[in-house]
Amino acid sequence: MTLTLPPYQSKLQGWPGLIEAYKSYLPVTEKTPVVTLQEGNTPLIPVPAIAHQVGRQVEVFVKYDGLNPTGSFKDRGMTLAISKAKEAGAKAVICASTGNTSASAAAYARRGGMRAFVLIPDGNIALGKLAQALLYGAQVLAIKGNFDQALEIVREVANKYPVTLVNSVNPYRLEGQKTGAFEIVDTLGEAPDWLCIPVGNAGNITAYWMGFCQYHKIGKCDRLPKMMGFQAAGAAPIVQGNPIAQPETVASAIRIGNPASWEKAIAAQQASQGSFTAVTDEEILEAYRLLASNEGIFCEPASAASVAGLLKVKDQVPTGSKIVCVLTGHGLKDPDVAIKHSNNQFKQGLEPSIEAVAEVMGF
Ligand SMILES: *Cc1c(COP(=O)(O)O)cnc(C)c1O
């Protein structure tokens, strides 16, 4: 007997992944073998408590890209980078990573039947991300150095040996990531006034700008947002105007001292009349707690930089604006930071009785 799928199967499956959904805007052909985990189509969630803090009748939304298959926006670029690597016959890929790129590269490479090598800064990677790279079966190589040094090494290795580099210097990464901008416009019916986004290696701000410009050019939106980039104060090379040799911040995903897409990010900021601003770790953690405890949204610390930044420059927000903050990664990526920096307590060592529990509950 042959098994036939019921006619509603494809509807049940729903979203096909972003390459299939946006293929006419992406550098793919019918021959491209699509490696997908049905990434993209992430929610644009209103955050009224944050809008209230900004005031001025603004509407604020978060683009919760932590809901991608490996828990960060990196999947948007990786589905395309890995599909194109497979199309070109690659057997292995390599990347340097503060964590999320390695998790994503590992998952998509394995999905596409390729080996993945990932270089991470020794002892400086969030636990959830390391767990992912290991379980997806990547070769994880921790170097005694920071992200910027790891990136230099993998660029050389990919030049010399038959492995494809899948950091955001791979142009397909940015092409895939620009779909975040498409989704925002498709949902809002227009571009927002501001796009607030954390900036590390500066690939994502570059990609979002590409996406908005492409949609604008073909008439899908009739304006362009101001690109508002936010860096952590201890890792703010673009804000300071020079590379940082020893970047430091609690937001490990943006602990980067010499961004690869520096010039492109500046170009996006200038063309959009946006700005780059530094936010302190305290401000990042404050926004991180606010998102979780007031909006029910758990993102990783680096992601909260977009909201921290918005709150920092809220006096510049025009009345009635629509603002989107990109939440780049899921909070479960970094449980250590969550537990260490929660203001919340939990009761330990209670007697296992209704009375003891009720008493603590205040009844
Ligand atoms: C990679 C990453 C960033 C920084 O993005 P860039 O493209 O490097 O600027 C921010 N937040 C999270 C969670 C990330 O994984």
PDBQT file of the ligand as one rigid body, heavy atoms in Angstrom, charges set to zero:
ROOT
HETATM    1  C1  LIG A 401      25.479  37.374  16.352  1.00  0.00    +0.000 C 
HETATM    2  C2  LIG A 401      24.627  38.026  17.363  1.00  0.00    +0.000 A 
HETATM    3  C3  LIG A 401      24.519  39.414  17.484  1.00  0.00    +0.000 A 
HETATM    4  C4  LIG A 401      25.344  40.360  16.691  1.00  0.00    +0.000 C 
HETATM    5  O1  LIG A 401      25.056  40.352  15.313  1.00  0.00    +0.000 OA
HETATM    6  P1  LIG A 401      26.130  40.919  14.297  1.00  0.00    +0.000 P 
HETATM    7  O2  LIG A 401      25.615  40.553  12.962  1.00  0.00    +0.000 OA
HETATM    8  O3  LIG A 401      27.409  40.211  14.628  1.00  0.00    +0.000 OA
HETATM    9  O4  LIG A 401      26.247  42.370  14.525  1.00  0.00    +0.000 OA
HETATM   10  C5  LIG A 401      23.638  39.932  18.397  1.00  0.00    +0.000 A 
HETATM   11  N1  LIG A 401      22.895  39.145  19.189  1.00  0.00    +0.000 NA
HETATM   12  C6  LIG A 401      22.966  37.806  19.108  1.00  0.00    +0.000 A 
HETATM   13  C7  LIG A 401      22.134  36.986  20.012  1.00  0.00    +0.000 C 
HETATM   14  C8  LIG A 401      23.821  37.196  18.196  1.00  0.00    +0.000 A 
HETATM   15  O5  LIG A 401      23.895  35.865  18.140  1.00  0.00    +0.000 OA
ENDROOT
TORSDOF 0
